[in-house]
Amino acid sequence: ILLIQDDPTDAGAVREALIRSSDGPFQVEWVRRCFDGLGRLVLEGSETKEKADRIAAVLVDLFLPDSQGIETFNLVFRAAPQIPILVLSSSQDEAVAKLAVRQGAQDYLLKGRLDGYMLPKAVGNMVERAVVLAKSEWIEEINLPPYIRHTTTPSDKLVFSVGSTTVAEAERELIIKTLERAGNNKAEAARQLG
């Protein structure tokens, strides 16, 4: 998880909630400026990037020292439209966070209401939407990455088998395919992902 947040106290609270989560633990990489986050996202597209170091999601505060408001979201989104983004907002900036969701962010959470339960659940759900997408009726087996195979069990529960890759990588691949089918329109892809 890439955390773009300038306030060390807020960043520490987010990191602790995610690292100690029973839904994780999540690996959290923290940067303080939008520019640093963009640099990390550019590295994400690098062919030489190690699989274990891939970014599964971005958590971003929209008001940073080097970027303010919706422009922060727009910069991050343009750098990595295939990676789900969760906006962290103060209550006075909630309207801007809602605008970011309308423009393609997966969701937003108020910084003053983050806790060790809600934040990891939101991040986990955001990352796992791609897996849920795989069981939706409009996904064809042929469109799934080769390392994911799904079958139904006698109880009609969907079972995913993941080969030598992580579930996060599989989810990322599904998100990318959804974005491609949606013509790289993140809002449409988010709607399709539910």
N, C-alpha and C positions, 0 to 999 in steps of 0.2 A: 504494500500500500504506500503510495506517495502522498505525504502530508505536506501541503504548502500553507504555512502558518507562521506569522512573524512573532507572535507572543509566546515566549517560552513557557509560561504557566499554562496557557490553553493547549499548547503543543504537548506538554508533559501529561496533561490530563487525558488527551486523546490517545497518546501512545500507551499509557498505562492501561486504559480501558481495553484497547485492542490486544496488547501483548498478554494480558492476564485473562482474556476472555475464554470461556469454555467453548465458544463457537469457533475459536481460532486454534492456537494463538496466531495472530497475524504478524508478519514482519512489517515494520513501519520504517520508512526512510523519511526523515524530516528535513525540509529546506525552508528558509525564512523569506525568500523573495520569489516573486513570480518568475523573474529571469532565471533563477537557479532551477526552478521546477521545469521551465521550458527546456533548459539544457538537459535535464534528466530525461524528459520525454523524447527529445531528439535522439539521445543515446538508445532509448527503447526501440527505435526503429532500426538500429544498427544490426547488421547481419551477424556480427560477432558477439552479440549479447548472450550471456549465459542464461539458460532456461530458468534457473533458480532465482535469478535477479530480475525477472520480468515484472512489470507493474500490472497488477490485477485491477486496481482502482485508484482514483485520485480523490483526496479530500482537500478542499481548497477554501480558504477564507478569501472573500472577494475584496477585502480592503487591506492591501499590503503596502509597504513603503514605496514600491516601484510600480504599482498598478492599482487602480481603484475601480470598484463597482463592477458593472456588467462587462466592462472591457477585460477585466481579469479572467472572467469565465470564457469570453470569446477567444482570448489568446490561448488558454489551456485547451479548449475544445478544438480549435484549429490545429494545434500541435499534435493532438492525439484523439481524433473523433471516435476511434474504435474502443477507447478505454472509458468505462463508466466513471462519471464524476458526481461526487456528493459535495454539495455546498455547505459550508459551516458559516452561520450568520448570527449576528447579534439581533435582538428583537427589533431595534430601531431600523435595521436594514432588511427586514423580512420581505418588503416589496421587491427589492432587487434580487433576493434569493428566489422568489416566485417567478420573476422574469427569467432567471437563468434556467429554471425548470421548464418553462415554456419554450426556451430556446435549445433544450436538449440535455440539461443536467438530469440525472436519475432522480434526485430528490434533494431536499435541504433539511438541515437540523439546526435548531437554535443552540448556540454555544452555551448559554446559561442553563440549558436543560439536558445536557449530555450526561449520561451515566454509564456505568459498566455493563448495563443490560441493553439499553436502547441503541447505543452506538455500534457495538459489535453485531447486533441483529441487523441493523440497517445496512452495514457494510457487507455482511455475509449474504443477505438477501439480494443486494445489488449485484454482487459478483455471481451468485447462483442463478440469476434470471436466465442466463444463457442455457443452463442445464434444463430448466423448466421449459424453455423454448423447444428443446429437442423432443419433448414428448407431446408438443402441440400437434394437432392434426395436419397442419399445412407444411410441416417439415418432412422432407422425404429422406429416407435412409441414405440415399446417394449424396445428399448435401452435407451429411455429417463428416467431420474429419475422420480419417481412417483409424485413429486410435480410440474412437468412441464407438461402442456398439451398444444398442439398447434392446432389451427383451422384456417381455412381461412375465411375471412369475404367476403361479397358480392363483395368488391372491390379487392379481392384476396390478401389482406394484411395479413401477418402472425400475429397472436395474441398469446401472451404467457400469461398464467395464472400461477402465482407463489403462492403456498400456504403459509405456515408459515415460509418459508425460504427466504433468500434474493436472488436477481438475481445473485449477485456475487457467492453465493454458488452453484446455479444452473449451472452457467457458469463453475465453477471449476469442478463440477461433470462431465459435458460434456467433458471438456478437459482431465480429467482422463480417461474416457471411450475411447476417441480418442487415447490417449497414449497407452492404453491397446491393442486396435485394431492394433496399429502400432508397437506392440512388444516393447514398451517403447523406441522407437526410436523417440526422440523429433524432429529431423529434418523432418522425414516423417509425424509426427503428425502436425507439423507447416505447411507443404505443404498441407495437407488435410484440415487444418483449413483456408487456404487461407491467 
